[in-house]
Every structure is written in C-alpha cells, then in structure tokens.
Amino acid sequence: MSGISLRPGKSWPLGAHYDGQGVNFAVFSAHAQSMTLCLFDKTGKLETGQLALHRSEGDVWHGYLPGAGPGLIYGLRAHGPWQPGQGLRFNPAKLLLDPYARDIVGEFVWDSSHFDGASTPAQEADPQDNARIALKARVCAPLSRQDSGPALSIPLAQTVLYECHVKGFSQRNPAVPAALRGSFAGLAHPASIAHLQSLGVTAVSLLPVHYRISEERLVKLGLSNYWGYNTLGFFCVDPRLASGAEGLTPLEEFRAMVRALHEAGIEVILDVVYNHSAESDAHGPSLSFRGLDNLSYYWVEDHDPADYKNFSGCGNSLNMRHPRVLQMIMDSLRYWASELRVDGFRFDLASALGRNDHGFSAHNAFFTAVAQDPVLSRVKLIAEPWDIGLGGYQLSGFPRGWLEWNDQFRDTLRRYWVQAAAAPEAPASISRGELAMRLCGSSDLYQAQRRRPHSSVNYVCAHDGFNLLDLVSYSYRHNLANGENNLDGHHHEHNFNAGEEGPSARPEVQQLRQRLQRALLASTLLAQGTPMLLAGDELGHSQGGNNNPYCQDNTTTWLDWQGQDSDLLRFTQTVLGIRRELRPFADHWYHGVADANGLADLAWYRADGHPMEFGDWQDIHDRCLACQIGQAGGTTSPLMLLLNAGAQSQDFALPAGDWAGVLDSASLHGHSNWSGSSQATCQVLAHSLVLLKRVR
C-alpha cells in the first residue's frame, strides 16, 4: 500500500460506505490526536497498510479510498493521551472495531493483548499489538430496499407478543431441516411459522441478535453468553445465529427471515441493549469504544474518571448525554427499522437510556429524539422500565406511546394463583382490588398518565426468571450449572412450594401444576393490555429449575418439541383464539358507567352475586372474584369472567340472562359446554377461571 493516501472524505454518514467508485470512512473521536485506518488482506490476519484519516471540525475522522469496494477488511488505531486517571485511554497498539461496522470479521478469542494496560498498577500502556486476532469490520454493499418487505403496523390493541431466542426456538425441532435449526432460517421455516400462526401471536420479540461476545469468565468455565445481552456491534447481526444455507450471508438470512415472517402476518421486534457495551468495567478489554474515545462513549465517574457509572450492572454505561453517542444509537435503530424493516424494539434496562445528570427523565434527549423521528416514532417501542441505579425503577414513567414490561402484573398474578395454591389456608398475599387493577390494564399506573391500556405488557414469565412449568414445579432456583454457586438469578419468585420438586411429583401434584399453568396463561392472555407469551410455555418446556439460564446454550434453553405437552398447546391456542375473536377487554378505560339499558361497561361482583363494596376489595381471605364486562372489545354481548384461586370449587351467582361457557381453564383444552338460564349459578373448579358469554 506504499504511496497510497486517503483523500479527504465526508464526515457523514459515519462508518464505511461504498458509492460505486470507492469507500468513504468516517469515525467519531473528540479526544484523539490522530486516527489511522488499517487495511487487511482477505483473511483478516495480515495488515497491508495504514492510512491517516482527516479530522473535521465536528470531531469526525474521515477519508475516501478510491477504487475500494465491498469486501475490504479494516480496523482503526486511535492516537492520543494515555491518562487513564483522566479517562483518556488511547493506545495505538490496539486495533479497534468501527462502532458502525455492519459486518464483523473474525472469531473473538480472549487474550492479554486486548487489554490496553489501564488495569496494571503502574498504569502503563500495554505494548502488545492485537491486530492479528482482533475483530475487524468488512465493507458491505448497499442494501436493496425491497428485500425485507414492508412493515406490518399491526394495531397495538390486536398485538400479542411471543418472546423467543432465535437459536433456542428451532434448535430441537425435528420438523425443521437439521441444517437450518437454531438459525434465522430455522425461525423462518414453514414449520416454525405454522406454529406461530396456529398460536395466533402477532409478533416475535427476539432476544438480542446484535453482534455480541461472551464474557471472559464464562469462556473460562466453558460457557457462553447465550442470551446475547453483551453487545459489541450495534449495526451487525450475530453470524452465530445464521445457518449459511443457500450461500446467504448472515445479514441476507436475517432479511429473508423478516420477509418470511411479514408475509405470514407476523411482526419482528428486536431486544436491543444500548445501556452498556461488551467492553465491561475499567479492567475490561479495549475493543472499540474505549480505545476510540473513552471519555465520550462512556459515562465516567465525576470524582474518578478512571471508573464508570454502572447503571447496567455490567461494568459500564454508554453516555447517552453525548450527542455523538445518542446519534450512534439513533442511527442504529433507524438502520434496523428502515433498512432491515423490523417493526419495533424492546429496550433492555431502558431507564438507563433516560438518565441525565439529575436522574431519569421522560423528557431527556433520547426520548425527544425518538418522538420526533419520522421512522422511529411509528414503530413499536417497549421499555424494560428499570435499571440498577438509584431511582431506576420507572414503571409507568415512560413517555406516551411507549409500552412497558409490567412486573407488577407478573407478581400479582403469581401471588393470586401460585401462592394461593402453595398455602391454601393462609391469608392471600394480595387483595382482590390489586388483582382487578392488573386485569384491567393497571389503570392505577397508566390512566392518570393519559396512556392507553395497551401500555402495559402483561406477562407472568419472561426469559429472565422461571419459565411457566418451572414456576409451578420448583420451590427454589437450581442454577449451579451457571458457575456462580447458585447465587445468581432471582432469589424469590412467588413460585410454587408443594414440598415436591421436578417432574417426579405425585399425580395429584402434577394435576395441580397443570391447573395452575392454564389459569396463569388464561388470565394473562385475556387481561386488558398487551399480552406476552414466553416461547416454550405453551409446550410445557422445563429449564430444570434454572431461573437464570443466560449462559446455557444447550437443552436447558432449547425448546423440547418432541416432549411437548400437546394438550397445553391446544389450550393456549384456544385462549388466544378467544382473545382474537372477543377481545374481552376493550382498549379504553372503564368507568363503571351504565348504558341506557342499565348495563355497566364494567362491574365487579362477589361469588354470591352481590356487587363488590369497599371492604370486599381488601378481604384477603376470599379468593374469588367475578367481573361482568358490558363493553368488550370484540363482541356486543356482555361477558362474565369468574376467577377462583381457592382450593375448593365455588358456585358463582350470575346476573340475569342466558349464559354460555366460552372458556374453562380447568378443562384440558379450555373448552366449555356449560350453559345456564336466568339467575343460574356456575360452578368454577378450584384454581381455575371461567369465561361466559350472554347469548340472550
């Protein structure tokens, strides 16, 4: 490469972009004194040249390389002060990954040469050159706009989320060809899509698909960061999730998956991790952001710039206050939404994205930028509404238009059904008033904020914690395989303690577990709000009691299709079919107001048919509750929802009219043939619910 120099390029767009004649490179660094573009051969091992980038007034280093094109492999070296105590960690011996890389070359191997030296007592820069083994970027050809098809824009009132891991979903499915299992192509296979359509879910919410690395500790234990919450490349799909079938690149296979799901009427929502990066704490490796501009990319401690604020619990926090870091996140989101056609995002530890110098604010720069963006303001936006920092719990604190994972729904439903079954003689741990709030969109959280009921993402199980079968089968977590002495994961999850754990329980205990699974599924999927189903819960998949299997890339987390509970699957299909047809609760707030015929839009009753009064709501000994829905979302006929978390059957007195059973969660498949005339009573078995429809 001798004699070749970069021409001044453009400072926008950031990253490497081919224009048909050459490649423009642009990377941000405010504190670097110079920046070098390093070129490599096709193997990515041999460095063939170093070219100096030019600096713009906006602190963007840029250059244009005529004649270069897609396939070119490159990295960066940043030159500047080595002052770790001041937050400046420039070490040109470390080859750095372009933050905007759309294709990442190499397989990351932990090695001492990746560390810049700031963790040594003398604070001297480490002289080892890591270029041969460092991850590098590869220039990509421009994408054609039509490959992923148009976004679907399914109304929120009709949305049903299905949270799943790309690999874990199809890895053990015999109906998917072996070469495609565990990949984007496996999720796009007709057998996978047929299952999703038979359920009636409208969106898959995929655990992270961005390029990630596994923590050094896990690798030493022979484990990996299976879930993927350790992102290094925010513009790059993880190639480990691609099959390589038909010669497609990982990006092409991802786009083909999105297109296939869209054609089937299913949206794609990505779990994204913009709260931290894979470079970990102050003792972590220097792979990209840290070496390019540590002070800008990371939120350092005011009193000690050598250390980081750690709202994520993963060692660092990306500095959302910096306009260039905010730009990177916005550019990343816009890339996935505009060019790859995904339909929305679930933001991991989203409270961290809303922090400024004074704490969390729903009006901070990130939320404002999203709200005014012509692309991102129209996709589905879902927050995990907490982080681990002070004041990080922000359920109902996000802007209007956002949805939020509602852990209060989760905990309330678990207490009502599961703890009641575990301790039938003890007073209930929640009131019926709290249960009613959660079933009705958590109106106490969202109505006063002028947000719609769909703002509440209702779930009982998610990837983080016990899955459904384990929730009712294990008293405590069983996480020894994670290598943390069973100290990781949630300590107490309101799970079932019947004195018998696992699959070898007595038949009557197993029958109770089945009853509880169906009651939890039914109440979650019928409640007002946006329901979310954890993949595998409809199949009766077990994780062996591991409630934090983030590092288990094995049969613990891969769905057991051959061992599926086919009856539970049919039950789930039944419930989702009822939700789709009747939508028991409309997507508006209820006020208990009667119509011209005297029928209230929503009314609550005791089992004896008397309207609930103030003292009844606080009664912790009665585990029964009835709800008459006068204005459902999908039918003009009134509905009755009868809930019995008690250990004995209960007769419910019904209002006037002829009623017919729609759902009985005590039934194996949920079907109900019950019918009753005016002033009849309906028996609801223990630990179950019934949905009735007035037929006249």
Residue pairs with C-beta under 8 A, 6 or more apart in sequence:
1 39
1 48
1 49
1 50
1 51
2 49
4 49
4 51
5 51
5 52
6 25
6 37
6 51
6 52
6 53
6 54
6 63
6 64
6 65
7 63
7 64
7 65
7 66
8 54
8 62
8 63
8 64
9 24
9 25
9 26
9 54
9 62
9 63
9 64
10 24
10 26
10 62
10 64
11 26
11 56
11 58
11 60
11 62
12 26
12 60
13 26
13 100
13 331
14 26
14 27
14 28
14 60
14 99
14 100
14 327
14 328
14 331
15 25
15 26
15 27
15 98
15 99
15 100
15 101
15 102
15 235
16 23
16 24
16 25
16 72
16 74
16 98
16 100
16 101
16 137
16 139
16 140
17 23
17 24
17 142
18 68
18 69
18 70
18 139
18 140
18 141
18 142
21 66
21 67
22 64
22 65
22 66
22 67
22 68
22 69
23 64
23 65
23 68
23 69
23 72
23 139
24 62
24 63
24 64
25 37
25 53
25 62
25 63
25 64
25 65
25 74
26 60
26 61
26 62
27 35
27 53
27 60
27 61
27 62
27 76
27 98
27 99
27 100
27 292
28 59
28 60
28 61
28 99
28 292
28 293
28 296
28 324
28 328
29 35
29 59
29 61
29 78
29 80
29 292
29 293
29 296
30 59
30 293
30 295
30 296
30 324
31 80
31 81
31 88
31 90
31 293
31 294
31 295
31 296
32 61
32 78
32 79
32 80
32 90
32 292
32 293
33 79
33 80
33 81
33 90
34 52
34 53
34 55
34 78
34 79
34 80
35 52
35 53
35 55
35 61
35 76
35 77
35 78
35 79
36 50
36 51
36 52
36 53
36 76
36 77
36 78
36 79
36 92
37 50
37 51
37 52
37 53
37 63
37 65
37 74
37 76
38 47
38 49
38 50
38 51
38 74
38 75
38 76
38 77
38 95
38 131
39 47
39 48
39 49
39 50
39 51
39 72
39 73
39 74
40 46
40 47
40 48
40 73
40 74
40 75
40 136
41 48
41 73
42 71
42 73
44 73
44 105
44 106
44 136
45 132
47 131
47 132
50 77
51 63
51 65
52 63
53 61
53 62
53 63
54 61
54 62
54 63
55 61
56 62
59 324
65 72
68 139
69 139
69 141
70 138
70 139
70 140
70 141
71 138
71 139
72 138
72 139
73 105
73 136
73 137
73 138
73 139
74 98
74 136
74 137
74 138
74 139
75 95
75 96
75 97
75 98
75 131
75 134
75 136
75 137
76 95
76 96
76 97
76 98
76 292
77 92
77 94
77 95
77 96
78 90
78 92
78 96
78 291
78 292
78 293
79 90
79 92
80 88
80 90
81 88
81 90
82 88
82 89
82 90
82 91
82 125
84 118
84 123
84 282
84 306
85 123
85 305
85 306
86 305
86 306
87 294
87 295
87 300
87 305
87 306
88 294
88 295
89 116
89 118
89 286
89 290
89 291
89 294
90 291
91 116
91 117
91 125
91 126
91 286
91 291
93 116
93 125
93 126
93 127
93 128
93 129
93 130
94 113
94 114
94 116
94 126
94 129
94 130
94 134
94 286
94 287
94 291
95 129
95 130
95 131
95 134
95 136
96 134
96 286
96 287
96 288
96 291
96 292
97 104
97 134
97 135
97 136
97 137
97 232
97 233
97 287
97 288
98 137
98 288
99 234
99 235
99 288
99 289
99 292
99 328
100 235
100 328
100 331
101 137
101 138
101 211
101 233
101 235
101 236
102 137
102 140
102 235
102 236
102 251
103 137
103 138
103 139
103 140
103 236
103 249
103 251
104 135
104 136
104 137
104 138
104 211
104 232
104 233
104 236
104 239
105 135
105 136
105 137
105 138
106 133
106 134
106 135
106 136
108 135
108 213
109 133
110 216
110 219
110 285
111 130
111 133
112 126
112 128
113 126
113 128
113 129
113 130
113 133
114 130
114 134
114 285
114 286
114 287
115 126
115 283
115 284
115 285
115 286
116 125
116 126
116 285
116 286
116 290
116 291
117 123
117 124
117 125
117 126
118 282
118 283
118 306
119 282
119 283
120 126
134 287
135 232
135 287
140 251
143 251
143 255
143 339
143 340
145 339
147 252
147 255
147 256
147 259
148 255
148 258
148 259
148 262
148 339
148 340
148 341
149 258
149 259
149 262
149 263
149 341
150 262
150 341
151 262
151 267
151 337
151 341
151 342
151 343
151 379
152 262
152 265
152 266
152 267
152 343
153 343
153 378
154 202
154 203
154 265
154 267
154 343
156 380
156 403
156 452
156 454
156 530
156 587
157 454
157 583
157 586
157 587
157 633
158 202
158 580
158 583
159 202
159 203
159 267
159 380
159 454
159 530
160 200
160 201
160 202
160 203
160 525
160 530
160 531
160 532
160 533
160 576
160 579
161 201
161 202
161 203
161 204
161 205
161 269
161 457
161 530
161 531
161 532
161 533
162 196
162 199
162 201
162 203
162 204
162 205
162 532
162 533
162 535
163 204
163 205
163 207
163 459
163 462
163 463
163 532
163 533
163 534
163 535
164 187
164 204
164 205
164 206
164 207
164 534
164 535
164 536
165 206
165 207
165 226
165 227
165 463
165 535
165 557
166 182
166 183
166 184
166 186
166 187
166 206
166 207
166 209
166 241
167 182
167 183
167 226
167 240
167 241
167 553
167 558
168 182
168 226
168 535
168 536
168 557
168 558
168 559
169 186
169 187
169 192
169 535
169 559
170 176
170 180
170 181
170 182
170 183
170 186
170 187
170 189
170 192
170 559
171 181
171 182
171 186
171 558
171 559
172 181
172 555
172 558
172 559
172 560
172 561
172 562
173 181
173 186
173 191
173 192
173 559
173 561
174 561
174 562
175 189
175 191
175 561
176 186
176 189
176 191
176 192
177 189
179 243
179 245
180 186
180 189
180 243
180 245
181 243
182 241
182 243
182 558
183 241
183 242
183 243
183 245
183 253
184 237
184 241
184 242
184 243
184 250
184 253
184 254
184 256
184 257
185 242
185 243
185 245
185 248
185 253
185 256
185 257
186 192
186 243
187 204
187 257
187 261
188 256
188 257
188 260
188 261
193 260
193 261
193 264
193 266
196 204
196 261
196 264
196 266
197 264
197 265
197 266
198 573
199 533
199 538
199 572
199 573
199 576
200 573
200 576
200 577
200 579
200 580
201 266
201 533
201 576
202 265
202 266
202 267
203 266
203 267
203 268
203 269
203 343
203 344
203 380
204 261
204 266
204 267
204 268
204 269
205 269
205 270
205 271
205 346
205 382
205 532
206 268
206 269
206 270
206 271
207 227
207 228
207 271
207 463
208 227
208 228
208 229
208 231
208 238
208 270
208 271
208 272
208 273
208 348
209 228
209 237
209 238
209 241
209 254
209 270
210 228
210 231
210 233
210 234
210 236
210 237
210 238
210 270
210 272
210 273
211 231
211 232
211 233
211 236
211 237
211 238
211 239
212 225
212 228
212 229
212 230
212 231
212 232
212 233
212 238
212 278
213 225
213 230
213 232
213 278
213 287
214 223
214 224
214 225
214 230
214 551
215 225
215 230
215 280
217 483
218 224
218 225
218 483
218 551
221 483
221 551
223 482
223 483
223 551
223 552
223 553
224 551
224 553
225 550
225 551
226 549
226 550
226 551
226 552
226 553
226 557
227 463
227 550
228 238
228 273
229 273
229 314
229 348
229 550
230 273
230 278
230 314
231 272
231 273
231 274
231 277
231 278
232 277
232 278
232 279
232 287
232 288
234 272
234 274
234 328
234 329
234 332
235 331
235 332
235 335
237 250
237 251
237 254
238 250
239 250
241 250
241 254
242 248
242 249
242 250
242 253
242 254
243 253
244 250
244 253
245 253
248 256
254 340
255 340
255 341
257 268
258 268
258 340
258 341
258 342
259 341
261 267
261 268
262 268
262 341
267 343
267 344
267 380
268 341
268 342
268 343
269 342
269 343
269 344
269 345
269 346
269 380
269 382
270 336
270 342
270 344
270 345
270 346
271 345
271 346
271 348
272 332
272 333
272 336
272 345
272 346
272 347
272 348
273 348
273 349
274 318
274 329
274 332
274 347
274 348
274 353
275 311
275 312
275 314
275 317
275 318
275 348
275 349
275 350
275 352
275 353
275 387
276 312
276 314
276 315
276 316
276 317
276 318
276 352
277 288
277 289
277 297
277 316
277 318
278 287
279 285
279 286
279 287
279 288
279 289
279 290
279 315
279 316
280 314
280 315
280 316
281 307
281 308
281 310
281 315
281 316
282 306
282 307
282 308
282 315
284 290
284 315
284 316
289 297
289 298
289 318
290 297
290 298
294 300
295 305
296 319
296 322
296 324
296 325
297 318
297 319
297 322
297 325
298 308
298 316
298 317
298 318
298 319
299 308
299 309
299 311
299 316
299 317
299 318
299 319
299 320
299 321
300 306
300 307
300 308
300 309
301 307
301 308
301 309
308 315
308 316
308 317
309 316
309 317
309 389
310 316
310 317
310 388
310 389
311 317
311 349
311 351
311 352
311 355
311 387
311 388
311 389
311 392
312 349
312 352
312 387
312 388
313 387
313 388
317 352
317 355
318 325
318 329
318 352
319 325
320 326
320 329
320 352
320 353
320 355
320 364
320 365
320 366
321 356
321 357
321 365
323 365
326 365
326 366
326 369
329 353
329 366
330 369
330 370
330 373
330 376
333 345
333 370
333 376
334 373
334 375
334 376
336 342
336 345
337 343
337 345
337 375
337 376
337 379
338 375
342 379
343 379
343 380
344 379
344 380
344 381
344 382
345 379
345 380
345 381
345 382
346 382
346 383
346 384
346 405
347 353
347 381
347 382
347 383
347 384
348 384
349 384
349 386
349 387
349 388
349 392
350 383
350 384
350 385
350 387
350 394
350 398
351 360
351 383
351 385
351 386
351 387
351 389
351 392
351 393
351 394
352 387
352 389
352 392
353 366
353 367
354 360
354 361
354 362
354 364
354 366
354 367
354 394
354 398
355 361
355 364
355 387
355 389
356 364
356 365
359 390
359 391
360 391
360 392
360 394
360 397
362 397
362 398
362 399
363 399
367 398
367 399
370 376
370 377
370 381
371 377
371 399
371 401
377 401
380 403
381 401
381 402
381 403
382 402
382 403
382 404
382 405
382 457
383 394
383 398
383 402
383 403
383 404
383 405
384 404
384 405
385 393
385 394
385 395
385 396
385 397
385 398
385 404
385 405
386 392
386 393
386 394
386 395
386 407
395 404
395 406
395 407
395 408
395 445
396 404
396 442
396 445
396 446
396 449
396 451
396 455
398 404
400 449
400 450
400 451
402 455
403 454
403 455
403 456
403 457
403 530
404 455
404 456
404 457
405 457
405 459
405 462
405 532
406 438
406 442
406 445
406 456
406 457
406 458
406 459
406 529
408 438
408 442
408 445
409 438
409 442
409 456
409 458
409 459
409 460
409 524
409 527
409 529
410 459
410 460
410 461
410 462
411 494
412 430
412 434
412 435
412 437
412 438
413 435
413 438
413 460
413 520
413 523
413 524
414 460
414 471
414 493
414 494
414 495
414 520
415 428
415 429
415 430
415 494
416 428
416 430
416 435
416 623
416 643
416 645
417 516
417 519
417 520
417 523
417 645
417 687
418 471
418 472
418 494
418 495
418 496
418 516
418 520
419 428
419 429
419 494
420 428
420 623
420 645
420 646
420 647
420 687
421 472
421 496
421 498
421 512
421 516
421 645
421 647
421 687
422 496
422 497
422 498
424 646
424 647
427 620
427 621
428 620
428 621
428 623
428 645
429 494
429 620
430 620
431 617
431 618
431 619
431 620
432 612
432 616
432 617
432 619
432 622
432 625
433 617
433 618
435 625
435 643
436 604
436 617
436 625
436 627
437 443
437 444
438 458
438 527
439 523
439 527
439 528
439 585
439 627
439 641
440 453
440 527
440 528
440 585
440 590
440 602
441 447
441 452
441 453
441 454
441 455
441 456
441 527
441 528
441 529
441 585
441 589
442 456
442 529
443 453
443 589
443 590
445 456
446 452
446 453
446 455
446 456
447 589
452 587
452 588
453 528
453 529
453 585
453 587
453 588
453 589
454 529
454 530
454 587
455 529
455 530
456 528
456 529
456 530
457 529
457 530
457 531
457 532
458 524
458 527
458 529
458 530
458 531
458 532
459 524
459 531
459 532
459 533
459 534
460 468
460 471
460 520
460 521
460 524
461 467
461 468
461 471
461 534
461 537
462 532
462 534
463 534
464 490
464 548
464 550
465 489
465 490
465 493
465 547
465 548
466 474
466 477
466 490
466 493
466 495
466 543
466 545
466 547
467 534
467 536
467 537
467 541
467 542
467 543
468 517
468 520
468 521
468 534
468 537
468 540
469 513
469 517
469 537
469 540
469 541
469 542
470 495
470 542
470 543
470 544
470 545
470 546
470 547
471 493
471 495
471 496
471 520
472 495
472 496
472 512
472 513
472 516
472 517
472 520
473 496
473 501
473 502
473 503
473 505
473 513
473 542
473 545
474 495
474 496
474 501
474 502
474 545
475 495
475 496
475 497
475 498
475 499
475 501
476 495
476 545
477 486
477 489
477 490
477 491
477 493
477 545
477 546
477 547
477 548
478 486
478 544
478 545
478 546
478 547
479 486
479 487
479 488
479 489
479 546
479 547
479 548
479 549
480 486
481 546
481 552
481 556
482 488
482 489
482 546
482 548
482 549
482 550
482 551
482 552
483 551
488 548
489 546
489 547
489 548
490 547
490 548
493 547
496 513
496 516
498 505
498 509
498 512
500 506
500 509
501 545
502 544
502 545
503 542
505 513
512 687
514 568
515 665
515 666
515 685
515 686
515 687
515 688
516 687
517 537
517 540
517 568
518 568
518 571
518 665
518 666
518 670
518 688
519 645
519 665
519 687
519 688
519 689
521 533
521 537
521 538
521 571
521 572
521 575
521 665
522 575
522 663
522 665
522 670
522 689
522 691
523 643
523 689
524 531
524 533
525 531
525 533
525 572
525 575
525 576
525 579
526 575
526 578
526 579
526 584
526 585
526 641
526 663
526 691
527 585
528 584
528 585
528 586
528 587
531 579
533 572
535 559
536 559
536 560
537 572
538 568
538 569
538 572
538 573
539 559
539 560
539 561
539 564
539 565
539 568
539 569
540 563
540 564
540 565
540 568
541 559
541 560
541 564
542 560
543 549
543 552
543 556
543 557
544 556
546 552
546 556
549 556
549 557
567 668
567 669
570 668
570 669
570 670
571 665
571 667
571 668
571 669
571 670
574 663
574 669
574 670
574 671
575 663
575 670
578 584
578 662
578 663
578 670
578 691
580 634
581 634
581 635
582 632
582 633
582 634
582 635
582 639
582 662
582 693
583 632
583 633
583 634
583 635
584 629
584 632
584 633
584 634
584 639
584 641
584 691
585 629
585 632
585 633
586 631
586 632
586 633
587 633
590 601
590 602
590 631
591 601
591 602
592 600
592 601
592 602
592 603
593 600
593 601
594 600
594 601
594 630
595 601
595 630
599 630
599 638
600 628
600 630
601 629
601 630
601 631
602 627
602 628
602 629
602 630
602 631
603 611
603 627
603 628
603 630
604 611
604 612
604 625
604 626
604 627
604 628
605 611
605 612
605 625
605 626
605 627
605 628
605 653
605 655
606 612
606 616
606 622
606 624
606 625
606 626
607 622
607 624
607 625
607 626
607 644
607 650
607 651
607 652
607 653
608 653
609 626
609 652
609 653
609 654
609 655
612 625
616 622
623 644
623 645
623 646
624 642
624 643
624 644
624 645
624 646
624 650
624 652
624 684
625 642
625 643
626 640
626 641
626 642
626 643
626 652
627 640
627 641
627 642
627 643
628 638
628 639
628 640
628 655
629 638
629 639
629 640
629 641
630 638
632 638
632 639
635 693
637 693
637 694
637 695
638 655
638 657
638 693
638 694
639 662
639 691
639 692
639 693
639 694
640 652
640 654
640 655
640 659
640 682
640 690
640 691
640 692
640 693
640 694
641 689
641 690
641 691
641 692
642 652
642 682
642 684
642 689
642 690
642 691
642 692
643 684
643 689
644 650
644 652
644 684
644 685
644 686
644 687
644 688
644 689
645 687
646 686
646 687
647 686
647 687
648 686
649 683
649 684
649 685
649 686
650 683
650 684
650 686
651 681
651 682
651 683
651 684
652 681
652 682
652 683
652 684
652 690
653 679
653 681
654 676
654 679
654 680
654 681
654 682
654 692
656 678
656 679
657 678
657 694
657 695
657 696
658 675
658 676
658 677
658 678
658 694
658 695
658 696
659 675
659 676
659 680
659 682
659 692
659 693
659 694
659 695
660 674
660 675
660 692
660 693
660 695
661 672
661 673
661 674
661 675
661 682
661 690
661 691
661 692
662 672
662 691
662 692
662 693
663 670
663 671
663 672
663 689
663 690
663 691
664 670
664 671
664 672
664 674
664 685
664 688
664 690
665 688
665 689
665 690
666 684
666 685
666 687
666 688
672 690
672 691
674 682
674 690
674 692
675 695
676 682
682 690
682 692
684 690
